[in-house]
Amino acid sequence: MQVHIRLFATLRENREKESSMQLESGAMVRDIIQRLEIPEKEAKIIFINGRGVRLDQALADGDTVSIFPPVGGG
């Protein structure tokens, strides 16, 4: 299956801002994180097609996965 990936803020450093990835059926968000070599603690906010999910969320063909680092503020 093919999924579209969007990375934000510091996760873009040394990585593509947007890309596509071919994955096996039954793959989860965690598989993308590992393949991109992003530490799990750095992938704090994750959306699939605009809905918040966890690392163990299964993916479907054509999904768009958006990954954000921890957000700070004050």
All heavy atoms as TSV, in Angstrom:
chain	resi	resn	atom	element	x	y	z
A	1	MET	N	N	0.840	-1.177	0.000
A	1	MET	CA	C	0.000	0.000	0.000
A	1	MET	C	C	0.884	1.238	0.000
A	1	MET	O	O	2.027	1.191	0.449
A	1	MET	CB	C	-0.932	-0.029	1.205
A	1	MET	CG	C	-0.321	0.383	2.514
A	1	MET	SD	S	-1.500	0.388	3.847
A	1	MET	CE	C	-0.551	-0.479	5.057
A	2	GLN	N	N	0.342	2.313	-0.486
A	2	GLN	CA	C	1.071	3.583	-0.577
A	2	GLN	C	C	0.439	4.588	0.379
A	2	GLN	O	O	-0.785	4.746	0.406
A	2	GLN	CB	C	0.994	4.113	-2.007
A	2	GLN	CG	C	1.722	5.394	-2.210
A	2	GLN	CD	C	2.996	5.191	-3.011
A	2	GLN	OE1	O	3.283	4.101	-3.455
A	2	GLN	NE2	N	3.742	6.229	-3.189
A	3	VAL	N	N	1.275	5.262	1.192
A	3	VAL	CA	C	0.796	6.330	2.071
A	3	VAL	C	C	1.614	7.587	1.809
A	3	VAL	O	O	2.758	7.518	1.374
A	3	VAL	CB	C	0.871	5.942	3.567
A	3	VAL	CG1	C	-0.043	4.786	3.872
A	3	VAL	CG2	C	2.280	5.634	3.994
A	4	HIS	N	N	1.000	8.727	2.068
A	4	HIS	CA	C	1.650	10.025	1.907
A	4	HIS	C	C	2.043	10.505	3.299
A	4	HIS	O	O	1.251	10.398	4.237
A	4	HIS	CB	C	0.682	11.014	1.253
A	4	HIS	CG	C	1.293	12.332	0.972
A	4	HIS	ND1	N	2.210	12.533	-0.031
A	4	HIS	CD2	C	1.133	13.527	1.575
A	4	HIS	CE1	C	2.574	13.793	-0.032
A	4	HIS	NE2	N	1.932	14.419	0.938
A	5	ILE	N	N	3.253	11.037	3.442
A	5	ILE	CA	C	3.764	11.452	4.747
A	5	ILE	C	C	4.140	12.926	4.707
A	5	ILE	O	O	4.801	13.381	3.780
A	5	ILE	CB	C	5.000	10.619	5.129
A	5	ILE	CG1	C	4.628	9.144	5.139
A	5	ILE	CG2	C	5.551	11.050	6.479
A	5	ILE	CD1	C	5.776	8.227	4.941
A	6	ARG	N	N	3.720	13.632	5.759
A	6	ARG	CA	C	4.073	15.042	5.925
A	6	ARG	C	C	4.751	15.203	7.271
A	6	ARG	O	O	4.218	14.786	8.301
A	6	ARG	CB	C	2.827	15.922	5.901
A	6	ARG	CG	C	2.126	15.931	4.576
A	6	ARG	CD	C	0.915	16.816	4.647
A	6	ARG	NE	N	0.250	16.846	3.361
A	6	ARG	CZ	C	-0.966	17.303	3.178
A	6	ARG	NH1	N	-1.657	17.790	4.199
A	6	ARG	NH2	N	-1.508	17.306	1.985
A	7	LEU	N	N	5.933	15.803	7.255
A	7	LEU	CA	C	6.668	16.066	8.488
A	7	LEU	C	C	6.671	17.563	8.770
A	7	LEU	O	O	6.698	18.369	7.840
A	7	LEU	CB	C	8.113	15.569	8.358
A	7	LEU	CG	C	8.284	14.079	8.084
A	7	LEU	CD1	C	9.757	13.745	7.908
A	7	LEU	CD2	C	7.663	13.238	9.173
A	8	PHE	N	N	6.673	17.920	10.051
A	8	PHE	CA	C	6.602	19.321	10.448
A	8	PHE	C	C	7.723	19.689	11.411
A	8	PHE	O	O	8.259	18.847	12.122
A	8	PHE	CB	C	5.238	19.604	11.094
A	8	PHE	CG	C	4.108	19.484	10.115
A	8	PHE	CD1	C	3.526	18.250	9.854
A	8	PHE	CD2	C	3.657	20.589	9.418
A	8	PHE	CE1	C	2.500	18.130	8.926
A	8	PHE	CE2	C	2.637	20.482	8.491
A	8	PHE	CZ	C	2.058	19.248	8.246
A	9	ALA	N	N	8.033	20.978	11.408
A	9	ALA	CA	C	9.004	21.604	12.321
A	9	ALA	C	C	10.344	20.863	12.299
A	9	ALA	O	O	10.878	20.604	11.237
A	9	ALA	CB	C	8.420	21.698	13.726
A	10	THR	N	N	10.874	20.521	13.462
A	10	THR	CA	C	12.212	19.931	13.552
A	10	THR	C	C	12.303	18.550	12.908
A	10	THR	O	O	13.407	18.095	12.596
A	10	THR	CB	C	12.663	19.826	15.018
A	10	THR	OG1	O	11.692	19.061	15.739
A	10	THR	CG2	C	12.807	21.208	15.642
A	11	LEU	N	N	11.195	17.883	12.681
A	11	LEU	CA	C	11.241	16.563	12.048
A	11	LEU	C	C	11.651	16.657	10.580
A	11	LEU	O	O	12.024	15.660	9.969
A	11	LEU	CB	C	9.890	15.859	12.169
A	11	LEU	CG	C	9.437	15.548	13.592
A	11	LEU	CD1	C	8.082	14.864	13.580
A	11	LEU	CD2	C	10.467	14.704	14.308
A	12	ARG	N	N	11.609	17.848	10.023
A	12	ARG	CA	C	12.004	18.054	8.623
A	12	ARG	C	C	13.516	18.114	8.442
A	12	ARG	O	O	14.006	18.015	7.330
A	12	ARG	CB	C	11.403	19.355	8.091
A	12	ARG	CG	C	9.918	19.307	7.955
A	12	ARG	CD	C	9.409	20.626	7.441
A	12	ARG	NE	N	7.977	20.556	7.201
A	12	ARG	CZ	C	7.238	21.586	6.873
A	12	ARG	NH1	N	7.809	22.779	6.740
A	12	ARG	NH2	N	5.959	21.451	6.675
A	13	GLU	N	N	14.247	18.300	9.518
A	13	GLU	CA	C	15.699	18.417	9.419
A	13	GLU	C	C	16.282	17.121	8.871
A	13	GLU	O	O	16.071	16.045	9.439
A	13	GLU	CB	C	16.297	18.742	10.784
A	13	GLU	CG	C	15.909	20.122	11.271
A	13	GLU	CD	C	16.368	20.409	12.681
A	13	GLU	OE1	O	17.162	19.625	13.243
A	13	GLU	OE2	O	15.902	21.416	13.234
A	14	ASN	N	N	16.979	17.223	7.738
A	14	ASN	CA	C	17.607	16.086	7.055
A	14	ASN	C	C	16.603	15.063	6.526
A	14	ASN	O	O	16.951	13.906	6.302
A	14	ASN	CB	C	18.637	15.398	7.961
A	14	ASN	CG	C	19.723	16.340	8.390
A	14	ASN	OD1	O	20.258	17.088	7.580
A	14	ASN	ND2	N	20.043	16.331	9.672
A	15	ARG	N	N	15.342	15.473	6.382
A	15	ARG	CA	C	14.307	14.609	5.819
A	15	ARG	C	C	13.465	15.433	4.852
A	15	ARG	O	O	13.428	16.652	4.934
A	15	ARG	CB	C	13.402	14.052	6.915
A	15	ARG	CG	C	14.089	13.158	7.908
A	15	ARG	CD	C	13.070	12.621	8.917
A	15	ARG	NE	N	13.735	11.887	9.966
A	15	ARG	CZ	C	14.101	12.411	11.125
A	15	ARG	NH1	N	13.840	13.673	11.409
A	15	ARG	NH2	N	14.716	11.675	12.028
A	16	GLU	N	N	12.762	14.749	3.982
A	16	GLU	CA	C	11.851	15.420	3.058
A	16	GLU	C	C	10.647	15.965	3.821
A	16	GLU	O	O	10.129	15.303	4.730
A	16	GLU	CB	C	11.363	14.450	1.982
A	16	GLU	CG	C	12.452	13.958	1.066
A	16	GLU	CD	C	12.980	15.049	0.169
A	16	GLU	OE1	O	12.200	15.913	-0.262
A	16	GLU	OE2	O	14.199	15.041	-0.084
A	17	LYS	N	N	10.171	17.124	3.430
A	17	LYS	CA	C	8.979	17.737	4.026
A	17	LYS	C	C	7.747	16.872	3.742
A	17	LYS	O	O	6.918	16.631	4.610
A	17	LYS	CB	C	8.796	19.136	3.430
A	17	LYS	CG	C	7.555	19.841	3.834
A	17	LYS	CD	C	7.497	21.211	3.148
A	17	LYS	CE	C	6.170	21.875	3.351
A	17	LYS	NZ	N	6.100	23.189	2.706
A	18	GLU	N	N	7.636	16.404	2.511
A	18	GLU	CA	C	6.545	15.522	2.104
A	18	GLU	C	C	7.119	14.393	1.270
A	18	GLU	O	O	8.029	14.599	0.474
A	18	GLU	CB	C	5.501	16.279	1.291
A	18	GLU	CG	C	4.773	17.320	2.098
A	18	GLU	CD	C	3.592	17.918	1.354
A	18	GLU	OE1	O	2.991	17.219	0.527
A	18	GLU	OE2	O	3.288	19.084	1.624
A	19	SER	N	N	6.571	13.197	1.464
A	19	SER	CA	C	7.032	12.041	0.698
A	19	SER	C	C	5.931	10.988	0.666
A	19	SER	O	O	4.924	11.101	1.353
A	19	SER	CB	C	8.303	11.456	1.313
A	19	SER	OG	O	8.052	11.000	2.624
A	20	SER	N	N	6.163	9.986	-0.129
A	20	SER	CA	C	5.280	8.822	-0.173
A	20	SER	C	C	6.097	7.606	0.218
A	20	SER	O	O	7.315	7.581	0.025
A	20	SER	CB	C	4.710	8.627	-1.571
A	20	SER	OG	O	3.826	9.681	-1.883
A	21	MET	N	N	5.411	6.616	0.771
A	21	MET	CA	C	6.108	5.417	1.216
A	21	MET	C	C	5.261	4.194	0.879
A	21	MET	O	O	4.042	4.211	1.075
A	21	MET	CB	C	6.348	5.508	2.727
A	21	MET	CG	C	7.192	4.399	3.295
A	21	MET	SD	S	7.464	4.609	5.090
A	21	MET	CE	C	8.643	5.959	5.109
A	22	GLN	N	N	5.910	3.185	0.375
A	22	GLN	CA	C	5.257	1.917	0.086
A	22	GLN	C	C	5.414	1.029	1.321
A	22	GLN	O	O	6.532	0.825	1.802
A	22	GLN	CB	C	5.924	1.261	-1.131
A	22	GLN	CG	C	5.205	0.064	-1.666
A	22	GLN	CD	C	3.897	0.420	-2.358
A	22	GLN	OE1	O	3.741	1.491	-2.916
A	22	GLN	NE2	N	2.944	-0.479	-2.298
A	23	LEU	N	N	4.304	0.525	1.851
A	23	LEU	CA	C	4.318	-0.302	3.058
A	23	LEU	C	C	3.534	-1.584	2.823
A	23	LEU	O	O	2.647	-1.640	1.963
A	23	LEU	CB	C	3.703	0.461	4.232
A	23	LEU	CG	C	4.424	1.727	4.680
A	23	LEU	CD1	C	3.513	2.556	5.578
A	23	LEU	CD2	C	5.700	1.372	5.404
A	24	GLU	N	N	3.832	-2.584	3.638
A	24	GLU	CA	C	3.095	-3.846	3.587
A	24	GLU	C	C	1.701	-3.652	4.186
A	24	GLU	O	O	1.510	-2.812	5.067
A	24	GLU	CB	C	3.838	-4.921	4.391
A	24	GLU	CG	C	5.205	-5.263	3.849
A	24	GLU	CD	C	5.138	-5.953	2.504
A	24	GLU	OE1	O	4.214	-6.758	2.288
A	24	GLU	OE2	O	6.001	-5.678	1.660
A	25	SER	N	N	0.768	-4.443	3.734
A	25	SER	CA	C	-0.570	-4.422	4.307
A	25	SER	C	C	-0.474	-4.715	5.801
A	25	SER	O	O	0.315	-5.562	6.228
A	25	SER	CB	C	-1.429	-5.486	3.613
A	25	SER	OG	O	-2.715	-5.489	4.146
A	26	GLY	N	N	-1.243	-4.008	6.609
A	26	GLY	CA	C	-1.214	-4.192	8.058
A	26	GLY	C	C	-0.191	-3.324	8.768
A	26	GLY	O	O	-0.059	-3.408	9.982
A	27	ALA	N	N	0.529	-2.490	8.033
A	27	ALA	CA	C	1.531	-1.607	8.648
A	27	ALA	C	C	0.860	-0.591	9.560
A	27	ALA	O	O	-0.320	-0.252	9.393
A	27	ALA	CB	C	2.340	-0.896	7.574
A	28	MET	N	N	1.627	-0.134	10.547
A	28	MET	CA	C	1.138	0.854	11.503
A	28	MET	C	C	1.979	2.123	11.420
A	28	MET	O	O	3.051	2.128	10.813
A	28	MET	CB	C	1.204	0.288	12.916
A	28	MET	CG	C	0.301	-0.903	13.143
A	28	MET	SD	S	0.352	-1.491	14.841
A	28	MET	CE	C	1.896	-2.366	14.833
A	29	VAL	N	N	1.498	3.166	12.060
A	29	VAL	CA	C	2.235	4.431	12.099
A	29	VAL	C	C	3.646	4.200	12.631
A	29	VAL	O	O	4.610	4.760	12.129
A	29	VAL	CB	C	1.489	5.479	12.951
A	29	VAL	CG1	C	2.326	6.730	13.134
A	29	VAL	CG2	C	0.145	5.818	12.325
A	30	ARG	N	N	3.788	3.349	13.623
A	30	ARG	CA	C	5.100	3.051	14.207
A	30	ARG	C	C	6.099	2.604	13.132
A	30	ARG	O	O	7.278	2.919	13.186
A	30	ARG	CB	C	4.955	1.983	15.283
A	30	ARG	CG	C	6.269	1.586	15.919
A	30	ARG	CD	C	6.080	0.647	17.096
A	30	ARG	NE	N	5.770	1.439	18.284
A	30	ARG	CZ	C	4.598	1.413	18.915
A	30	ARG	NH1	N	3.622	0.650	18.495
A	30	ARG	NH2	N	4.408	2.154	19.988
A	31	ASP	N	N	5.634	1.880	12.128
A	31	ASP	CA	C	6.514	1.419	11.046
A	31	ASP	C	C	7.099	2.592	10.266
A	31	ASP	O	O	8.268	2.563	9.868
A	31	ASP	CB	C	5.759	0.473	10.112
A	31	ASP	CG	C	5.290	-0.788	10.823
A	31	ASP	OD1	O	6.090	-1.367	11.590
A	31	ASP	OD2	O	4.135	-1.189	10.618
A	32	ILE	N	N	6.309	3.623	10.053
A	32	ILE	CA	C	6.794	4.825	9.358
A	32	ILE	C	C	7.854	5.516	10.199
A	32	ILE	O	O	8.916	5.892	9.706
A	32	ILE	CB	C	5.643	5.803	9.061
A	32	ILE	CG1	C	4.679	5.184	8.050
A	32	ILE	CG2	C	6.177	7.148	8.574
A	32	ILE	CD1	C	3.435	6.013	7.829
A	33	ILE	N	N	7.564	5.686	11.483
A	33	ILE	CA	C	8.491	6.356	12.407
A	33	ILE	C	C	9.837	5.643	12.402
A	33	ILE	O	O	10.892	6.279	12.318
A	33	ILE	CB	C	7.901	6.382	13.842
A	33	ILE	CG1	C	6.545	7.075	13.891
A	33	ILE	CG2	C	8.876	7.019	14.822
A	33	ILE	CD1	C	6.548	8.503	13.498
A	34	GLN	N	N	9.797	4.322	12.492
A	34	GLN	CA	C	11.046	3.549	12.512
A	34	GLN	C	C	11.789	3.664	11.188
A	34	GLN	O	O	13.005	3.826	11.170
A	34	GLN	CB	C	10.743	2.089	12.834
A	34	GLN	CG	C	10.284	1.892	14.253
A	34	GLN	CD	C	9.791	0.486	14.538
A	34	GLN	OE1	O	9.598	-0.328	13.637
A	34	GLN	NE2	N	9.579	0.193	15.819
A	35	ARG	N	N	11.077	3.580	10.095
A	35	ARG	CA	C	11.711	3.646	8.776
A	35	ARG	C	C	12.376	5.004	8.532
A	35	ARG	O	O	13.412	5.085	7.892
A	35	ARG	CB	C	10.664	3.373	7.707
A	35	ARG	CG	C	11.229	2.831	6.446
A	35	ARG	CD	C	10.160	2.035	5.762
A	35	ARG	NE	N	10.403	1.980	4.347
A	35	ARG	CZ	C	9.554	1.538	3.466
A	35	ARG	NH1	N	8.359	1.132	3.850
A	35	ARG	NH2	N	9.858	1.492	2.205
A	36	LEU	N	N	11.771	6.068	9.052
A	36	LEU	CA	C	12.336	7.409	8.912
A	36	LEU	C	C	13.381	7.719	9.989
A	36	LEU	O	O	13.929	8.816	10.025
A	36	LEU	CB	C	11.226	8.464	8.956
A	36	LEU	CG	C	10.258	8.445	7.784
A	36	LEU	CD1	C	9.127	9.440	8.014
A	36	LEU	CD2	C	10.973	8.746	6.476
A	37	GLU	N	N	13.609	6.755	10.873
A	37	GLU	CA	C	14.570	6.900	11.966
A	37	GLU	C	C	14.263	8.100	12.857
A	37	GLU	O	O	15.148	8.874	13.240
A	37	GLU	CB	C	15.999	6.960	11.422
A	37	GLU	CG	C	16.393	5.702	10.687
A	37	GLU	CD	C	17.803	5.743	10.126
A	37	GLU	OE1	O	18.495	6.777	10.256
A	37	GLU	OE2	O	18.205	4.718	9.552
A	38	ILE	N	N	12.984	8.248	13.174
A	38	ILE	CA	C	12.527	9.284	14.097
A	38	ILE	C	C	12.332	8.618	15.458
A	38	ILE	O	O	11.573	7.649	15.561
A	38	ILE	CB	C	11.195	9.904	13.632
A	38	ILE	CG1	C	11.372	10.602	12.280
A	38	ILE	CG2	C	10.657	10.875	14.684
A	38	ILE	CD1	C	10.067	11.079	11.658
A	39	PRO	N	N	13.006	9.094	16.505
A	39	PRO	CA	C	12.767	8.529	17.836
A	39	PRO	C	C	11.289	8.691	18.216
A	39	PRO	O	O	10.697	9.746	17.963
A	39	PRO	CB	C	13.666	9.358	18.755
A	39	PRO	CG	C	14.699	9.948	17.850
A	39	PRO	CD	C	14.012	10.147	16.517
A	40	GLU	N	N	10.704	7.656	18.802
A	40	GLU	CA	C	9.276	7.707	19.141
A	40	GLU	C	C	8.930	8.902	20.014
A	40	GLU	O	O	7.867	9.494	19.863
A	40	GLU	CB	C	8.831	6.405	19.809
A	40	GLU	CG	C	8.713	5.267	18.836
A	40	GLU	CD	C	8.080	4.028	19.423
A	40	GLU	OE1	O	7.443	4.116	20.501
A	40	GLU	OE2	O	8.228	2.963	18.807
A	41	LYS	N	N	9.830	9.293	20.914
A	41	LYS	CA	C	9.549	10.448	21.795
A	41	LYS	C	C	9.477	11.757	21.018
A	41	LYS	O	O	8.939	12.744	21.505
A	41	LYS	CB	C	10.584	10.541	22.908
A	41	LYS	CG	C	11.972	10.855	22.416
A	41	LYS	CD	C	12.956	10.935	23.551
A	41	LYS	CE	C	14.323	11.305	22.954
A	41	LYS	NZ	N	15.288	11.604	23.956
A	42	GLU	N	N	10.028	11.776	19.793
A	42	GLU	CA	C	9.992	12.976	18.957
A	42	GLU	C	C	8.734	13.064	18.099
A	42	GLU	O	O	8.455	14.097	17.508
A	42	GLU	CB	C	11.229	13.026	18.061
A	42	GLU	CG	C	12.524	13.233	18.813
A	42	GLU	CD	C	12.569	14.564	19.549
A	42	GLU	OE1	O	12.147	15.580	18.970
A	42	GLU	OE2	O	13.007	14.562	20.718
A	43	ALA	N	N	7.978	11.990	18.002
A	43	ALA	CA	C	6.737	11.971	17.219
A	43	ALA	C	C	5.561	12.053	18.193
A	43	ALA	O	O	4.935	11.060	18.525
A	43	ALA	CB	C	6.668	10.707	16.377
A	44	LYS	N	N	5.275	13.244	18.654
A	44	LYS	CA	C	4.276	13.426	19.709
A	44	LYS	C	C	2.850	13.586	19.200
A	44	LYS	O	O	1.913	13.147	19.841
A	44	LYS	CB	C	4.630	14.650	20.561
A	44	LYS	CG	C	5.737	14.404	21.520
A	44	LYS	CD	C	5.308	13.381	22.538
A	44	LYS	CE	C	6.330	13.230	23.619
A	44	LYS	NZ	N	6.022	12.180	24.548
A	45	ILE	N	N	2.677	14.235	18.063
A	45	ILE	CA	C	1.334	14.483	17.544
A	45	ILE	C	C	1.265	13.865	16.155
A	45	ILE	O	O	2.051	14.195	15.281
A	45	ILE	CB	C	1.028	15.991	17.481
A	45	ILE	CG1	C	1.183	16.611	18.875
A	45	ILE	CG2	C	-0.374	16.230	16.917
A	45	ILE	CD1	C	1.186	18.119	18.876
A	46	ILE	N	N	0.310	12.946	15.980
A	46	ILE	CA	C	0.204	12.223	14.712
A	46	ILE	C	C	-1.246	12.256	14.245
A	46	ILE	O	O	-2.158	11.976	15.026
A	46	ILE	CB	C	0.663	10.769	14.874
A	46	ILE	CG1	C	2.110	10.732	15.399
A	46	ILE	CG2	C	0.546	10.018	13.550
A	46	ILE	CD1	C	2.536	9.391	15.926
A	47	PHE	N	N	-1.419	12.586	12.979
A	47	PHE	CA	C	-2.740	12.592	12.365
A	47	PHE	C	C	-2.741	11.671	11.155
A	47	PHE	O	O	-1.762	11.617	10.407
A	47	PHE	CB	C	-3.112	13.992	11.877
A	47	PHE	CG	C	-3.308	14.996	12.963
A	47	PHE	CD1	C	-2.297	15.880	13.306
A	47	PHE	CD2	C	-4.514	15.074	13.644
A	47	PHE	CE1	C	-2.466	16.825	14.297
A	47	PHE	CE2	C	-4.694	16.013	14.649
A	47	PHE	CZ	C	-3.677	16.895	14.978
A	48	ILE	N	N	-3.824	10.962	10.974
A	48	ILE	CA	C	-4.078	10.243	9.724
A	48	ILE	C	C	-5.331	10.867	9.135
A	48	ILE	O	O	-6.390	10.866	9.777
A	48	ILE	CB	C	-4.290	8.729	9.931
A	48	ILE	CG1	C	-3.011	8.078	10.453
A	48	ILE	CG2	C	-4.720	8.070	8.614
A	48	ILE	CD1	C	-3.152	6.590	10.725
A	49	ASN	N	N	-5.175	11.426	7.953
A	49	ASN	CA	C	-6.295	12.079	7.268
A	49	ASN	C	C	-6.991	13.094	8.169
A	49	ASN	O	O	-8.223	13.202	8.182
A	49	ASN	CB	C	-7.285	11.040	6.755
A	49	ASN	CG	C	-6.614	10.022	5.848
A	49	ASN	OD1	O	-5.696	10.351	5.105
A	49	ASN	ND2	N	-7.048	8.785	5.921
A	50	GLY	N	N	-6.199	13.841	8.965
A	50	GLY	CA	C	-6.740	14.906	9.793
A	50	GLY	C	C	-7.279	14.485	11.149
A	50	GLY	O	O	-7.763	15.324	11.902
A	51	ARG	N	N	-7.168	13.201	11.503
A	51	ARG	CA	C	-7.672	12.734	12.800
A	51	ARG	C	C	-6.511	12.248	13.658
A	51	ARG	O	O	-5.656	11.506	13.188
A	51	ARG	CB	C	-8.653	11.580	12.611
A	51	ARG	CG	C	-9.838	11.994	11.777
A	51	ARG	CD	C	-10.794	10.863	11.664
A	51	ARG	NE	N	-12.076	11.426	12.074
A	51	ARG	CZ	C	-13.123	10.732	12.372
A	51	ARG	NH1	N	-13.085	9.428	12.329
A	51	ARG	NH2	N	-14.243	11.318	12.720
A	52	GLY	N	N	-6.496	12.650	14.914
A	52	GLY	CA	C	-5.424	12.268	15.827
A	52	GLY	C	C	-5.401	10.771	16.080
A	52	GLY	O	O	-6.458	10.154	16.281
A	53	VAL	N	N	-4.205	10.183	16.045
A	53	VAL	CA	C	-4.045	8.738	16.249
A	53	VAL	C	C	-2.815	8.470	17.104
A	53	VAL	O	O	-2.035	9.368	17.398
A	53	VAL	CB	C	-3.910	7.979	14.905
A	53	VAL	CG1	C	-5.156	8.149	14.067
A	53	VAL	CG2	C	-2.676	8.411	14.146
A	54	ARG	N	N	-2.629	7.201	17.448
A	54	ARG	CA	C	-1.459	6.741	18.201
A	54	ARG	C	C	-0.528	5.972	17.290
A	54	ARG	O	O	-0.879	5.634	16.157
A	54	ARG	CB	C	-1.904	5.854	19.353
A	54	ARG	CG	C	-2.758	6.593	20.357
A	54	ARG	CD	C	-3.137	5.698	21.483
A	54	ARG	NE	N	-4.025	6.431	22.389
A	54	ARG	CZ	C	-4.516	5.918	23.474
A	54	ARG	NH1	N	-4.240	4.676	23.813
A	54	ARG	NH2	N	-5.298	6.642	24.239
A	55	LEU	N	N	0.643	5.632	17.798
A	55	LEU	CA	C	1.641	4.923	17.003
A	55	LEU	C	C	1.180	3.542	16.543
A	55	LEU	O	O	1.649	3.038	15.530
A	55	LEU	CB	C	2.945	4.775	17.796
A	55	LEU	CG	C	3.743	6.046	18.021
A	55	LEU	CD1	C	4.903	5.779	18.968
A	55	LEU	CD2	C	4.246	6.588	16.703
A	56	ASP	N	N	0.258	2.921	17.275
A	56	ASP	CA	C	-0.179	1.573	16.911
A	56	ASP	C	C	-1.391	1.565	15.970
A	56	ASP	O	O	-1.985	0.520	15.723
A	56	ASP	CB	C	-0.462	0.737	18.156
A	56	ASP	CG	C	-1.536	1.341	19.056
A	56	ASP	OD1	O	-1.997	2.469	18.792
A	56	ASP	OD2	O	-1.905	0.679	20.038
A	57	GLN	N	N	-1.731	2.730	15.415
A	57	GLN	CA	C	-2.851	2.823	14.473
A	57	GLN	C	C	-2.482	2.167	13.143
A	57	GLN	O	O	-1.431	2.441	12.583
A	57	GLN	CB	C	-3.226	4.282	14.244
A	57	GLN	CG	C	-4.316	4.497	13.218
A	57	GLN	CD	C	-5.658	3.963	13.685
A	57	GLN	OE1	O	-6.019	4.145	14.845
A	57	GLN	NE2	N	-6.361	3.293	12.815
A	58	ALA	N	N	-3.348	1.283	12.653
A	58	ALA	CA	C	-3.132	0.640	11.357
A	58	ALA	C	C	-3.368	1.651	10.239
A	58	ALA	O	O	-4.186	2.562	10.358
A	58	ALA	CB	C	-4.069	-0.544	11.199
A	59	LEU	N	N	-2.634	1.478	9.155
A	59	LEU	CA	C	-2.733	2.359	7.998
A	59	LEU	C	C	-3.518	1.692	6.875
A	59	LEU	O	O	-3.588	0.471	6.800
A	59	LEU	CB	C	-1.328	2.696	7.493
A	59	LEU	CG	C	-0.448	3.455	8.483
A	59	LEU	CD1	C	1.006	3.338	8.096
A	59	LEU	CD2	C	-0.889	4.906	8.557
A	60	ALA	N	N	-4.085	2.521	6.005
A	60	ALA	CA	C	-4.799	2.037	4.823
A	60	ALA	C	C	-4.192	2.689	3.589
A	60	ALA	O	O	-3.610	3.778	3.664
A	60	ALA	CB	C	-6.288	2.371	4.921
A	61	ASP	N	N	-4.334	2.036	2.466
A	61	ASP	CA	C	-3.813	2.569	1.214
A	61	ASP	C	C	-4.382	3.965	0.971
A	61	ASP	O	O	-5.579	4.198	1.124
A	61	ASP	CB	C	-4.191	1.637	0.057
A	61	ASP	CG	C	-3.507	2.032	-1.231
A	61	ASP	OD1	O	-2.294	2.277	-1.211
A	61	ASP	OD2	O	-4.208	2.108	-2.261
A	62	GLY	N	N	-3.502	4.906	0.630
A	62	GLY	CA	C	-3.922	6.265	0.324
A	62	GLY	C	C	-3.985	7.205	1.510
A	62	GLY	O	O	-4.271	8.390	1.341
A	63	ASP	N	N	-3.723	6.711	2.732
A	63	ASP	CA	C	-3.747	7.578	3.910
A	63	ASP	C	C	-2.691	8.676	3.808
A	63	ASP	O	O	-1.631	8.485	3.213
A	63	ASP	CB	C	-3.455	6.779	5.185
A	63	ASP	CG	C	-4.660	6.033	5.726
A	63	ASP	OD1	O	-5.794	6.316	5.291
A	63	ASP	OD2	O	-4.457	5.163	6.599
A	64	THR	N	N	-2.997	9.819	4.426
A	64	THR	CA	C	-2.023	10.891	4.606
A	64	THR	C	C	-1.691	10.957	6.088
A	64	THR	O	O	-2.582	11.147	6.920
A	64	THR	CB	C	-2.576	12.245	4.122
A	64	THR	OG1	O	-2.820	12.162	2.721
A	64	THR	CG2	C	-1.592	13.370	4.400
A	65	VAL	N	N	-0.406	10.775	6.416
A	65	VAL	CA	C	0.054	10.763	7.788
A	65	VAL	C	C	0.860	12.030	8.038
A	65	VAL	O	O	1.839	12.303	7.351
A	65	VAL	CB	C	0.934	9.518	8.061
A	65	VAL	CG1	C	1.399	9.499	9.517
A	65	VAL	CG2	C	0.183	8.240	7.714
A	66	SER	N	N	0.432	12.822	9.022
A	66	SER	CA	C	1.121	14.054	9.415
A	66	SER	C	C	1.738	13.834	10.783
A	66	SER	O	O	1.060	13.391	11.710
A	66	SER	CB	C	0.141	15.224	9.462
A	66	SER	OG	O	-0.474	15.397	8.204
A	67	ILE	N	N	3.035	14.140	10.900
A	67	ILE	CA	C	3.767	13.886	12.140
A	67	ILE	C	C	4.403	15.184	12.635
A	67	ILE	O	O	5.116	15.856	11.899
A	67	ILE	CB	C	4.847	12.815	11.926
A	67	ILE	CG1	C	4.226	11.552	11.298
A	67	ILE	CG2	C	5.548	12.490	13.237
A	67	ILE	CD1	C	5.238	10.537	10.821
A	68	PHE	N	N	4.135	15.501	13.905
A	68	PHE	CA	C	4.641	16.724	14.535
A	68	PHE	C	C	5.501	16.360	15.749
A	68	PHE	O	O	5.193	15.417	16.472
A	68	PHE	CB	C	3.470	17.589	15.051
A	68	PHE	CG	C	2.564	18.098	13.992
A	68	PHE	CD1	C	1.564	17.296	13.455
A	68	PHE	CD2	C	2.689	19.398	13.527
A	68	PHE	CE1	C	0.709	17.775	12.475
A	68	PHE	CE2	C	1.834	19.876	12.549
A	68	PHE	CZ	C	0.835	19.069	12.023
A	69	PRO	N	N	6.538	17.167	16.023
A	69	PRO	CA	C	7.332	16.976	17.242
A	69	PRO	C	C	6.578	17.560	18.432
A	69	PRO	O	O	5.520	18.171	18.260
A	69	PRO	CB	C	8.600	17.765	16.942
A	69	PRO	CG	C	8.121	18.882	16.065
A	69	PRO	CD	C	7.040	18.272	15.205
A	70	PRO	N	N	7.121	17.398	19.650
A	70	PRO	CA	C	6.510	18.039	20.817
A	70	PRO	C	C	6.399	19.550	20.586
A	70	PRO	O	O	7.288	20.153	19.980
A	70	PRO	CB	C	7.475	17.741	21.956
A	70	PRO	CG	C	8.305	16.605	21.483
A	70	PRO	CD	C	8.352	16.681	19.992
A	71	VAL	N	N	5.308	20.123	21.044
A	71	VAL	CA	C	5.070	21.547	20.844
A	71	VAL	C	C	5.263	22.255	22.176
A	71	VAL	O	O	4.712	21.851	23.184
A	71	VAL	CB	C	3.626	21.793	20.320
A	71	VAL	CG1	C	3.359	23.272	20.182
A	71	VAL	CG2	C	3.420	21.068	19.016
A	72	GLY	N	N	6.069	23.302	22.161
A	72	GLY	CA	C	6.308	24.081	23.365
A	72	GLY	C	C	5.619	25.430	23.242
A	72	GLY	O	O	5.254	25.863	22.160
A	73	GLY	N	N	5.459	26.067	24.327
A	73	GLY	CA	C	4.837	27.381	24.289
A	73	GLY	C	C	4.936	28.029	25.644
A	73	GLY	O	O	5.432	27.454	26.597
A	74	GLY	N	N	4.404	29.192	25.707
A	74	GLY	CA	C	4.489	29.854	26.991
A	74	GLY	C	C	3.532	30.970	27.117
A	74	GLY	O	O	2.670	31.265	26.417
